[in-house]
């Protein structure tokens, strides 16, 4: 149905106000910098180093490599989970390195690079709740963060679950610790991180083995950004073939880190998902 | 808008009414609206008596009671509602005895904390309005009541308050409007009210314009109803008095 004149005037006014520079390689090289949107709260993809107060992480290192290949300076902009795609669509960031899951629904809105991380979403429960399998959570209160793929995935796997969402995953974890819900759902890497953060109390918690979903995380570019996607994929392919990509993965996810993965189970070579 | 793809522009201007009028997303938004209305009504019912009580505390002849009322109003008013919400949801319930706490957490702790925070916050503002209304009534009315043999509370109840509340309705209506808008803050503690549902619909469908247009018009409609009630009250009671 077509919108009325007033509403279209408002929409046009809003889009003018929010117009940023449309991301393409020439414009970025002209500016001399690439604005990369990131979360800064999702260890080890992007998080704030407590000593230097800089944002560091797996996706930050990838972003730095992309900026190096383009010959520009990377500028990182911290944004909220729910704001990632709108910021990219409105041109306020040129690239997203913000733990964005590549799925079919989002393909209509943004372009995705080669998937840089294959992970899943899992549920963390208190051992005292006696829950050992995912289907025991049917009809229970489940806590998670707003604006991501967690809630739709929970409802797909457990349609009768009562999902309560919070602005940050830290608040959702606090609510789990206080007993305000039966389970806390988040990306596997974030859960491993939280385990380490809880410290000694981690003995009272368990991560259920079943995956609620498998997710391919990728960098996101504005829709129909032909040459920027080519440039980003070229950098990723270079890192993969030289073995640097695997080294970066092991640096942030490998043995000795909080995630403590023994090896990498995927390659950075495809931007296709089911 | 230079350089923005024509597809994106077309999508921005494509307003999908069907989303708002029927189907799953319409139901979500409607349930959010119902919960917002419930929150506002329950809070209003709880906050008005509390506000009256605090106002009477501040006006009482007993000094310690005055200090109590003053402390309540100043401490609650000067802290943002968002901080109140987070306090009553994350911090305060932890001090309850364990069994009561377990029972509470299994139930609707989110809505309950939101109502407690909203009630205390709204009552602080309303009590000031009620106090001003009472002070607008000449002191001779209270003295006349005392002279007739009524105690402080009885003369308040029978003589001063009926006159004062007539004066106070206008500022109380504006506090009710504030309360109605403040229910949207409950979204930060996970209450599934209107703004929360609008955000959920937006995340699920990526149609921000439609979902927030629904939320805006819902807030506007109820606000206009509340203002209409105030106008009707003015017309019906206050005009008659000034004749």
Boltz contact constraints between the chains, C-beta under 6 A:
constraints:
  - contact:
      token1: [A, 1]
      token2: [B, 17]
      max_distance: 6.0
  - contact:
      token1: [A, 3]
      token2: [B, 13]
      max_distance: 6.0
  - contact:
      token1: [A, 3]
      token2: [B, 15]
      max_distance: 6.0
  - contact:
      token1: [A, 8]
      token2: [B, 13]
      max_distance: 6.0
  - contact:
      token1: [A, 11]
      token2: [B, 12]
      max_distance: 6.0
  - contact:
      token1: [A, 11]
      token2: [B, 13]
      max_distance: 6.0
  - contact:
      token1: [A, 15]
      token2: [B, 1]
      max_distance: 6.0
  - contact:
      token1: [A, 19]
      token2: [B, 1]
      max_distance: 6.0
  - contact:
      token1: [A, 22]
      token2: [B, 3]
      max_distance: 6.0
  - contact:
      token1: [A, 22]
      token2: [B, 4]
      max_distance: 6.0
  - contact:
      token1: [A, 147]
      token2: [B, 203]
      max_distance: 6.0
  - contact:
      token1: [A, 164]
      token2: [B, 190]
      max_distance: 6.0
  - contact:
      token1: [A, 165]
      token2: [B, 190]
      max_distance: 6.0
  - contact:
      token1: [A, 166]
      token2: [B, 190]
      max_distance: 6.0
  - contact:
      token1: [A, 167]
      token2: [B, 188]
      max_distance: 6.0
  - contact:
      token1: [A, 179]
      token2: [B, 105]
      max_distance: 6.0
  - contact:
      token1: [A, 180]
      token2: [B, 105]
      max_distance: 6.0
  - contact:
      token1: [A, 180]
      token2: [B, 109]
      max_distance: 6.0
  - contact:
      token1: [A, 224]
      token2: [B, 5]
      max_distance: 6.0
